[in-house]
């Protein structure tokens, strides 16, 4: 057979096979669904990191910023590819359940207790648990996120440690909102609330709410990145989720996290922890 005829035949075969090959090859998923907390969004950290990830990898990130509890629930249902959350007990339950894989430490900041400058409950020089007991004893208005977030979970732990039942207490109100909105409402109502330091520093100039308690070891706020288990949920973009998780713990991104906020606020909003023991 002449060479030209062979070439024509080969081209015809390739053309005929291409649709079948395309049908057999799995589609490349270029969208990564990130379920994360409002604190990573409200602090501005995601505005810094997500565009860099998209540029570096070619993935497009769909960010869903909710409370950690809601983000973890999305992971349990296979509705996200990767989680960036700060609710350790709920995270461990997710891993035990098998819905999450490869949980890795990313960073930490801390929780702080903020409130009106007049400090009607008199929280100066008290420990974290004693602060909550004093707020209850004086009936001072306290705003809870009430959204099953990592911040809400930490707050409930402190009330439990303080021995304070909350049901039916008029001074205890839930916003059902994220951290930024809850801080804004607390400022408006001159109320106390528990906040993560990153969101507080990002919004501090607008609030007029001083920090009234900080530095207690019980207020450490740790973030992990968790990939959602694609073996259990075949529709999960495993490659994209892993790429984002690897990005968050990479040396270059850990440096960006360490420096984030210093120029604007005079101190970092988060502390980089990848690779450190817990």
DRENVO-854443 format. One record per residue (C-alpha): x negated, y, z negated; residue in one letter; residue number from 1. Coordinates in nm, 4 decimals, always signed. Layout:
N
<filum <X, Y, Z>, "A", NUM>
...
! end
This chain:
278
<filum <+0.0000, +0.0000, +0.0000>, "X", 1>
<filum <-0.1410, +0.3435, +0.0917>, "X", 2>
<filum <-0.2620, +0.5537, -0.1972>, "X", 3>
<filum <-0.0051, +0.8238, -0.1288>, "X", 4>
<filum <+0.2729, +0.5680, -0.1458>, "X", 5>
<filum <+0.1370, +0.4374, -0.4788>, "X", 6>
<filum <+0.1336, +0.7874, -0.6184>, "X", 7>
<filum <+0.4904, +0.8478, -0.5050>, "X", 8>
<filum <+0.6021, +0.5193, -0.6589>, "X", 9>
<filum <+0.4222, +0.5944, -0.9856>, "X", 10>
<filum <+0.5769, +0.9399, -1.0032>, "X", 11>
<filum <+0.9191, +0.7947, -0.9372>, "X", 12>
<filum <+0.8746, +0.5406, -1.2187>, "X", 13>
<filum <+0.7588, +0.8063, -1.4665>, "X", 14>
<filum <+1.0508, +1.0297, -1.3700>, "X", 15>
<filum <+1.2919, +0.7428, -1.4177>, "X", 16>
<filum <+1.1445, +0.6429, -1.7533>, "X", 17>
<filum <+1.1187, +0.9921, -1.9047>, "X", 18>
<filum <+1.4820, +1.0162, -2.0194>, "X", 19>
<filum <+1.4548, +0.6740, -2.1829>, "X", 20>
<filum <+1.1287, +0.7669, -2.3540>, "X", 21>
<filum <+1.2772, +1.0920, -2.4796>, "X", 22>
<filum <+1.5793, +0.9049, -2.6138>, "X", 23>
<filum <+1.3576, +0.6504, -2.7912>, "X", 24>
<filum <+1.1264, +0.9078, -2.9542>, "X", 25>
<filum <+1.2529, +1.0546, -3.2832>, "X", 26>
<filum <+1.3260, +1.4274, -3.2615>, "X", 27>
<filum <+1.0721, +1.6573, -3.4240>, "X", 28>
<filum <+1.2421, +1.8480, -3.7053>, "X", 29>
<filum <+1.1059, +2.2004, -3.7195>, "X", 30>
<filum <+1.3322, +2.3321, -3.9969>, "X", 31>
<filum <+1.2390, +2.2719, -4.3613>, "X", 32>
<filum <+1.5126, +2.3130, -4.6212>, "X", 33>
<filum <+1.3625, +2.4486, -4.9429>, "X", 34>
<filum <+1.5812, +2.4417, -5.2541>, "X", 35>
<filum <+1.4301, +2.6650, -5.5185>, "X", 36>
<filum <+1.5038, +2.8955, -5.8085>, "X", 37>
<filum <+1.6207, +3.2545, -5.8032>, "X", 38>
<filum <+1.3037, +3.3522, -5.9896>, "X", 39>
<filum <+1.0789, +3.2624, -5.6961>, "X", 40>
<filum <+1.3077, +3.4661, -5.4717>, "X", 41>
<filum <+1.3740, +3.7650, -5.7012>, "X", 42>
<filum <+1.0057, +3.8008, -5.7916>, "X", 43>
<filum <+0.9141, +3.8407, -5.4247>, "X", 44>
<filum <+0.6814, +3.5390, -5.4236>, "X", 45>
<filum <+0.8651, +3.3622, -5.1422>, "X", 46>
<filum <+0.8546, +3.6777, -4.9308>, "X", 47>
<filum <+0.4775, +3.6501, -4.9604>, "X", 48>
<filum <+0.4355, +3.2770, -4.9017>, "X", 49>
<filum <+0.7101, +3.1544, -4.6677>, "X", 50>
<filum <+0.6060, +3.3650, -4.3645>, "X", 51>
<filum <+0.2480, +3.2456, -4.4110>, "X", 52>
<filum <+0.3635, +2.8821, -4.4168>, "X", 53>
<filum <+0.5774, +2.9315, -4.1064>, "X", 54>
<filum <+0.2908, +3.0949, -3.9180>, "X", 55>
<filum <+0.0421, +2.8284, -4.0230>, "X", 56>
<filum <+0.2577, +2.5226, -3.9487>, "X", 57>
<filum <+0.5211, +2.6233, -3.6940>, "X", 58>
<filum <+0.8013, +2.5132, -3.9246>, "X", 59>
<filum <+1.0944, +2.7441, -3.9983>, "X", 60>
<filum <+1.2002, +2.7486, -4.3641>, "X", 61>
<filum <+1.5632, +2.7658, -4.4704>, "X", 62>
<filum <+1.5455, +2.8846, -4.8311>, "X", 63>
<filum <+1.8310, +2.8173, -5.0713>, "X", 64>
<filum <+1.7636, +3.0072, -5.3961>, "X", 65>
<filum <+1.9858, +2.8851, -5.6794>, "X", 66>
<filum <+1.9318, +2.7736, -6.0372>, "X", 67>
<filum <+1.6912, +2.4835, -6.0853>, "X", 68>
<filum <+1.9824, +2.2603, -6.1855>, "X", 69>
<filum <+2.1607, +2.3273, -5.8578>, "X", 70>
<filum <+1.8384, +2.2861, -5.6590>, "X", 71>
<filum <+1.7706, +1.9505, -5.8255>, "X", 72>
<filum <+2.1314, +1.8432, -5.7606>, "X", 73>
<filum <+2.0724, +1.9199, -5.3914>, "X", 74>
<filum <+1.7674, +1.6936, -5.4047>, "X", 75>
<filum <+1.9718, +1.4151, -5.5637>, "X", 76>
<filum <+2.2168, +1.4358, -5.2731>, "X", 77>
<filum <+1.9477, +1.4541, -5.0054>, "X", 78>
<filum <+2.0567, +1.8051, -4.9055>, "X", 79>
<filum <+1.7063, +1.9548, -4.9173>, "X", 80>
<filum <+1.3647, +1.8475, -4.7945>, "X", 81>
<filum <+1.1551, +1.9905, -5.0775>, "X", 82>
<filum <+1.2167, +2.1501, -5.4186>, "X", 83>
<filum <+1.0269, +2.4256, -5.6021>, "X", 84>
<filum <+1.1756, +2.4264, -5.9523>, "X", 85>
<filum <+1.1086, +2.4890, -6.3216>, "X", 86>
<filum <+1.3239, +2.2582, -6.5308>, "X", 87>
<filum <+1.0916, +1.9780, -6.6492>, "X", 88>
<filum <+1.3494, +1.7513, -6.8153>, "X", 89>
<filum <+1.5794, +1.7591, -6.5121>, "X", 90>
<filum <+1.2793, +1.7114, -6.2805>, "X", 91>
<filum <+1.1714, +1.3986, -6.4682>, "X", 92>
<filum <+1.5247, +1.2618, -6.4461>, "X", 93>
<filum <+1.5188, +1.3220, -6.0691>, "X", 94>
<filum <+1.1921, +1.1286, -6.0399>, "X", 95>
<filum <+1.3215, +0.8419, -6.2565>, "X", 96>
<filum <+1.6304, +0.8242, -6.0360>, "X", 97>
<filum <+1.4047, +0.7891, -5.7306>, "X", 98>
<filum <+1.5496, +1.0841, -5.5400>, "X", 99>
<filum <+1.2232, +1.2762, -5.5681>, "X", 100>
<filum <+0.8664, +1.1758, -5.4853>, "X", 101>
<filum <+0.5214, +1.3219, -5.5410>, "X", 102>
<filum <+0.5986, +1.5790, -5.8140>, "X", 103>
<filum <+0.3055, +1.8218, -5.8326>, "X", 104>
<filum <+0.2204, +2.1084, -6.0643>, "X", 105>
<filum <+0.2090, +2.4453, -5.8865>, "X", 106>
<filum <+0.2046, +2.7328, -6.1359>, "X", 107>
<filum <+0.3441, +2.8755, -6.4556>, "X", 108>
<filum <+0.4466, +3.1987, -6.6148>, "X", 109>
<filum <+0.6483, +3.2396, -6.9324>, "X", 110>
<filum <+0.9889, +3.3320, -7.0608>, "X", 111>
<filum <+1.0372, +3.6578, -7.2482>, "X", 112>
<filum <+1.3175, +3.7947, -7.4611>, "X", 113>
<filum <+1.4249, +4.1411, -7.3490>, "X", 114>
<filum <+1.6886, +4.3763, -7.4793>, "X", 115>
<filum <+1.7873, +4.7326, -7.5638>, "X", 116>
<filum <+1.5137, +4.9655, -7.6845>, "X", 117>
<filum <+1.7087, +5.0301, -8.0058>, "X", 118>
<filum <+1.6815, +4.6554, -8.0852>, "X", 119>
<filum <+1.9961, +4.6340, -8.3016>, "X", 120>
<filum <+1.9153, +4.2766, -8.4068>, "X", 121>
<filum <+1.5697, +4.3789, -8.5358>, "X", 122>
<filum <+1.3593, +4.1203, -8.3572>, "X", 123>
<filum <+1.0174, +4.2758, -8.4193>, "X", 124>
<filum <+0.7542, +4.0289, -8.5447>, "X", 125>
<filum <+0.9930, +3.7301, -8.5420>, "X", 126>
<filum <+0.9254, +3.3954, -8.3758>, "X", 127>
<filum <+1.1344, +3.2801, -8.0802>, "X", 128>
<filum <+1.3765, +3.0643, -8.2811>, "X", 129>
<filum <+1.4096, +3.3289, -8.5519>, "X", 130>
<filum <+1.4947, +3.5865, -8.2823>, "X", 131>
<filum <+1.7874, +3.3774, -8.1677>, "X", 132>
<filum <+1.9036, +3.3262, -8.5261>, "X", 133>
<filum <+1.8926, +3.7024, -8.5860>, "X", 134>
<filum <+2.0893, +3.7775, -8.2684>, "X", 135>
<filum <+2.3606, +3.5393, -8.3855>, "X", 136>
<filum <+2.3592, +3.6712, -8.7434>, "X", 137>
<filum <+2.4051, +4.0297, -8.6283>, "X", 138>
<filum <+2.6545, +3.9462, -8.3527>, "X", 139>
<filum <+2.4423, +4.1350, -8.1004>, "X", 140>
<filum <+2.5465, +4.0913, -7.7382>, "X", 141>
<filum <+2.3496, +3.8189, -7.5588>, "X", 142>
<filum <+2.3851, +3.7455, -7.1874>, "X", 143>
<filum <+2.3196, +3.3933, -7.0635>, "X", 144>
<filum <+2.2790, +3.3027, -6.6997>, "X", 145>
<filum <+2.5112, +3.0096, -6.7615>, "X", 146>
<filum <+2.4138, +2.8585, -6.4263>, "X", 147>
<filum <+2.2340, +2.5362, -6.5197>, "X", 148>
<filum <+1.9039, +2.6923, -6.4136>, "X", 149>
<filum <+1.5669, +2.6244, -6.5712>, "X", 150>
<filum <+1.5997, +2.9515, -6.7619>, "X", 151>
<filum <+1.9447, +2.8538, -6.8849>, "X", 152>
<filum <+1.8154, +2.5114, -6.9935>, "X", 153>
<filum <+1.5320, +2.6743, -7.1908>, "X", 154>
<filum <+1.7730, +2.9199, -7.3522>, "X", 155>
<filum <+2.0043, +2.6359, -7.4640>, "X", 156>
<filum <+1.7052, +2.4558, -7.6165>, "X", 157>
<filum <+1.6287, +2.7652, -7.8232>, "X", 158>
<filum <+1.9866, +2.8003, -7.9452>, "X", 159>
<filum <+1.9829, +2.4329, -8.0425>, "X", 160>
<filum <+1.6534, +2.4739, -8.2276>, "X", 161>
<filum <+1.8034, +2.7763, -8.4032>, "X", 162>
<filum <+2.1029, +2.5683, -8.5120>, "X", 163>
<filum <+2.3521, +2.8110, -8.3567>, "X", 164>
<filum <+2.6797, +2.6782, -8.2085>, "X", 165>
<filum <+2.7891, +2.8964, -7.9180>, "X", 166>
<filum <+3.1471, +2.7935, -7.8521>, "X", 167>
<filum <+3.3957, +3.0743, -7.9087>, "X", 168>
<filum <+3.1336, +3.3371, -7.9926>, "X", 169>
<filum <+3.2409, +3.6765, -7.8517>, "X", 170>
<filum <+2.8840, +3.8092, -7.8605>, "X", 171>
<filum <+2.7640, +3.5273, -7.6295>, "X", 172>
<filum <+2.8577, +3.5863, -7.2669>, "X", 173>
<filum <+2.7660, +3.4043, -6.9456>, "X", 174>
<filum <+2.7076, +3.5840, -6.6180>, "X", 175>
<filum <+2.6982, +3.2815, -6.3878>, "X", 176>
<filum <+2.4390, +3.4775, -6.1872>, "X", 177>
<filum <+2.0718, +3.4535, -6.1004>, "X", 178>
<filum <+1.7921, +3.6146, -6.2986>, "X", 179>
<filum <+1.7800, +3.9471, -6.1183>, "X", 180>
<filum <+2.1542, +4.0044, -6.1465>, "X", 181>
<filum <+2.1630, +3.8925, -6.5095>, "X", 182>
<filum <+1.8869, +4.1384, -6.5957>, "X", 183>
<filum <+2.0777, +4.4168, -6.4219>, "X", 184>
<filum <+2.3941, +4.3370, -6.6196>, "X", 185>
<filum <+2.1955, +4.3195, -6.9449>, "X", 186>
<filum <+2.0529, +4.6638, -6.8722>, "X", 187>
<filum <+2.3994, +4.8018, -6.8037>, "X", 188>
<filum <+2.5523, +4.6497, -7.1184>, "X", 189>
<filum <+2.2445, +4.7014, -7.3400>, "X", 190>
<filum <+2.2337, +4.3318, -7.4166>, "X", 191>
<filum <+1.9646, +4.0765, -7.4968>, "X", 192>
<filum <+1.8705, +3.8068, -7.2474>, "X", 193>
<filum <+1.6021, +3.5481, -7.1803>, "X", 194>
<filum <+1.4114, +3.6084, -6.8560>, "X", 195>
<filum <+1.1144, +3.4721, -6.6690>, "X", 196>
<filum <+0.8269, +3.7181, -6.6679>, "X", 197>
<filum <+0.7844, +3.7219, -6.2905>, "X", 198>
<filum <+1.1366, +3.8423, -6.2138>, "X", 199>
<filum <+1.1266, +4.0871, -6.5040>, "X", 200>
<filum <+0.8038, +4.2502, -6.3885>, "X", 201>
<filum <+0.9332, +4.2779, -6.0326>, "X", 202>
<filum <+1.2446, +4.4632, -6.1547>, "X", 203>
<filum <+1.1112, +4.6314, -6.4682>, "X", 204>
<filum <+1.1216, +4.9911, -6.3388>, "X", 205>
<filum <+1.4938, +4.9662, -6.2675>, "X", 206>
<filum <+1.5952, +4.8103, -6.5981>, "X", 207>
<filum <+1.5003, +5.0090, -6.9044>, "X", 208>
<filum <+1.4828, +4.6847, -7.1035>, "X", 209>
<filum <+1.1630, +4.6430, -7.3082>, "X", 210>
<filum <+1.0120, +4.3060, -7.3951>, "X", 211>
<filum <+1.1040, +4.2325, -7.7555>, "X", 212>
<filum <+0.9446, +3.8900, -7.7910>, "X", 213>
<filum <+0.6738, +3.7124, -7.5909>, "X", 214>
<filum <+0.3784, +3.4776, -7.6225>, "X", 215>
<filum <+0.5484, +3.1931, -7.8088>, "X", 216>
<filum <+0.4256, +2.8495, -7.6893>, "X", 217>
<filum <+0.7908, +2.7429, -7.6697>, "X", 218>
<filum <+0.8409, +2.9970, -7.3896>, "X", 219>
<filum <+0.5988, +2.8486, -7.1354>, "X", 220>
<filum <+0.7655, +2.8241, -6.7922>, "X", 221>
<filum <+0.6172, +2.5613, -6.5573>, "X", 222>
<filum <+0.6940, +2.5133, -6.1853>, "X", 223>
<filum <+0.6565, +2.1931, -5.9823>, "X", 224>
<filum <+0.7012, +2.1130, -5.6141>, "X", 225>
<filum <+0.8837, +1.7867, -5.5398>, "X", 226>
<filum <+0.9423, +1.6167, -5.2065>, "X", 227>
<filum <+1.2859, +1.4620, -5.1555>, "X", 228>
<filum <+1.2733, +1.0868, -5.0941>, "X", 229>
<filum <+1.3232, +1.0246, -4.7227>, "X", 230>
<filum <+1.3430, +0.6483, -4.7797>, "X", 231>
<filum <+1.6665, +0.7025, -4.9692>, "X", 232>
<filum <+1.7822, +0.9897, -4.7465>, "X", 233>
<filum <+1.6766, +0.9226, -4.3842>, "X", 234>
<filum <+1.7918, +1.2655, -4.2648>, "X", 235>
<filum <+1.5378, +1.4383, -4.4885>, "X", 236>
<filum <+1.2531, +1.6072, -4.3012>, "X", 237>
<filum <+0.9776, +1.4187, -4.4801>, "X", 238>
<filum <+0.6931, +1.5632, -4.2745>, "X", 239>
<filum <+0.8165, +1.9188, -4.3219>, "X", 240>
<filum <+0.8754, +1.8744, -4.6934>, "X", 241>
<filum <+0.5291, +1.7265, -4.7396>, "X", 242>
<filum <+0.3737, +2.0065, -4.5369>, "X", 243>
<filum <+0.5345, +2.2677, -4.7606>, "X", 244>
<filum <+0.4338, +2.0850, -5.0784>, "X", 245>
<filum <+0.0745, +2.0498, -4.9558>, "X", 246>
<filum <+0.0745, +2.4191, -4.8653>, "X", 247>
<filum <+0.1839, +2.5224, -5.2162>, "X", 248>
<filum <-0.0977, +2.3330, -5.3885>, "X", 249>
<filum <-0.3664, +2.4240, -5.1337>, "X", 250>
<filum <-0.6652, +2.6254, -5.2535>, "X", 251>
<filum <-0.5837, +2.9260, -5.0344>, "X", 252>
<filum <-0.2232, +2.9497, -5.1536>, "X", 253>
<filum <-0.3203, +2.8968, -5.5163>, "X", 254>
<filum <-0.5474, +3.1999, -5.4801>, "X", 255>
<filum <-0.2576, +3.4025, -5.3372>, "X", 256>
<filum <-0.0355, +3.2963, -5.6278>, "X", 257>
<filum <-0.3067, +3.3925, -5.8782>, "X", 258>
<filum <-0.3355, +3.7409, -5.7270>, "X", 259>
<filum <+0.0335, +3.7995, -5.6579>, "X", 260>
<filum <+0.1692, +4.1031, -5.8407>, "X", 261>
<filum <-0.1564, +4.2448, -5.9712>, "X", 262>
<filum <-0.1680, +4.5364, -5.7273>, "X", 263>
<filum <+0.1932, +4.6386, -5.7929>, "X", 264>
<filum <+0.2435, +4.5509, -6.1590>, "X", 265>
<filum <-0.1041, +4.5458, -6.3091>, "X", 266>
<filum <-0.0808, +4.1759, -6.3976>, "X", 267>
<filum <-0.0050, +3.8529, -6.2122>, "X", 268>
<filum <+0.3536, +3.7309, -6.2007>, "X", 269>
<filum <+0.2442, +3.3650, -6.1972>, "X", 270>
<filum <-0.0648, +3.1635, -6.2924>, "X", 271>
<filum <-0.1941, +2.9032, -6.0456>, "X", 272>
<filum <-0.2082, +2.5515, -6.1936>, "X", 273>
<filum <-0.2449, +2.3001, -5.9063>, "X", 274>
<filum <-0.4758, +2.0150, -5.9987>, "X", 275>
<filum <-0.4829, +2.0996, -6.3702>, "X", 276>
<filum <-0.3744, +1.8502, -6.6376>, "X", 277>
<filum <-0.0342, +1.9133, -6.7932>, "X", 278>
! end
